[in-house]
Amino acid sequence: MHKLAQLDHAHVWHPFTQMRDWLRREPIVITSGRGAVLRDVHGREYLDANSSIWTNLHGHNHPKLNAALKRQLGKIAHSSALGFANEPASQLAAKLVEMANGELQMANRDGTRAKANSQFAIRNSQLTKVFFSDDGSTAMEVALKLAYEFTRRTRGPQTKPRFLSLTGAYHGDTVGAVSLGHVDLFHKAFSGLLFKTDQVMSPYCYRCPFNKAKPERTDARESRKCNWECVGKVEAKCAAARKRGNDYAAFVFEPLMQGAAGMIPQPAGWLKRVTDIARGHGALLVADEVMTGFGRTGIADCRLPIADLPRVPRSPRQSEIGNRKSEILFASHAEGVAPDFLALAKGLTGGYLPMAATLTTQAVFDAFLGEYEEFKTFFHGHSFTGNQLGAAAGLASLELLAGEASVKARTRLEADLRRELKSLWSLPNVGDVRQVGLVAGVELVRDWRTREPFALGERAGIRVCEAMARRGVLTRPVGNVVVLMPPYCTTRAQMRRMVGALYEAVEEVLGARTPMSAAR
Ligand SMILES: *Cc1c(COP(=O)(O)O)cnc(C)c1O
């Protein structure tokens, strides 16, 4: 075993990992990367098919990001945001605010424009303030604390703010973020530490009890036969909270696709409907775009007509790109939703450094203003808040994202992914193939005709990913769902190899066995 692998085995405890399994074999030790390729201590190369757990955007070792970091290193790596401002963090905050807003022209549910004073009109839709932290969990923790305190300050100190989030939701691992989540497997052990939040059905069309459609060889959203019962559930939850005299403080959601819940995509129109309902019942909207932000959810999945898209301000030196859909960088915008909190992390620095941001509105900010001795201060912060290296990488990444080359590459990659994924439908152990932009989830089942799931203990997803690794393609499953989330620089040939490895791995690991349902 390589010396570094030995040291790892001796001392490193890995996240979300059964360490007994880990210690059974030599780990892949990554030493370098370029573009979509990772290289290990033995000189073996792998494709990074999940963008290093959903963080990387433009590829590894990117010359522009490297240069920006070196420039910043020549000045300073870190000074504290407690008491001081700094150069790249101020610039990054301004840029994020610019990109996260645009003029949202909202379309109402029936397609007509919302009147400024109507129930569904967007109040406080402008995100003007940025609170920096270090990762997705802390970005959500900040949103949670701010929404909690804002609600108490606006509704009165006797209020007990309560949160509504989606079934299967994952919003991070700090205790607050875990409380917002509903993944039993991760969260049960800590239940004694958590506070109570409510959950409501998420629109998981493939396994929806209200979906009358038979299994078909197409994304379950497309063959869906239902009456939007999932939307009705949100309405019922909000109505019940109102009846109790305690409207939800906030509705917390991942827009367009829930990630760690199992890559669960939302049928077009769901997001707009449920956020209108929640807002109509006085709830703040907390959009967790830790995974979906920065162009991940793609261009084709933007569901608004061009006229209703937010206008993202563009620097004058950029050439005209033509299609405003291509400038949608946040999933909420794809359905014209303007959240009160926007949590960003994974892709914020292009996947280079741990940094996160929680964007919020002037109204929330103002509620924390007062004389010093009123102690309305937001008492929260981290040692590395507003870190210069992270901010410099973030600025460089945003510049790349806005460039024409990135828009073109993402457009092409999204189409390549869509085309390559089609091949998977011929595998009987592939139940659902769901793509939102540059994210795909492939749900493995015993037999697509019955949708019968593998028991988690069978490790079907893990074994398929291990077989992919043997073919030089690295990714990680969520349960029985294999995730493909390529860096934006992935070439057509690399994309083909990623899907090809998945195809072969499913055949090798699951195909040889008789599906239990067929044997019955
Ligand atoms: C990854 C993730 C988080 C947690 O982010 P960390 O950086 O791992 O703390 C929160 N929400 C979503 C949607 C995520 O995908």
The ligand as a Gaussian input file, in Angstrom:
#p B3LYP/6-31G(d) Opt

LIG

0 1
 C      -24.053000      19.916000       0.131000
 C      -25.292000      20.591000       0.492000
 C      -25.432000      21.255000       1.718000
 C      -24.356000      21.240000       2.762000
 O      -23.204000      21.864000       2.294000
 P      -21.782000      21.554000       2.968000
 O      -20.851000      22.463000       2.247000
 O      -21.501000      20.111000       2.726000
 O      -21.899000      21.884000       4.405000
 C      -26.608000      21.918000       1.962000
 N      -27.590000      21.942000       1.069000
 C      -27.493000      21.324000      -0.114000
 C      -28.616000      21.413000      -1.082000
 C      -26.344000      20.617000      -0.447000
 O      -26.261000      19.981000      -1.616000

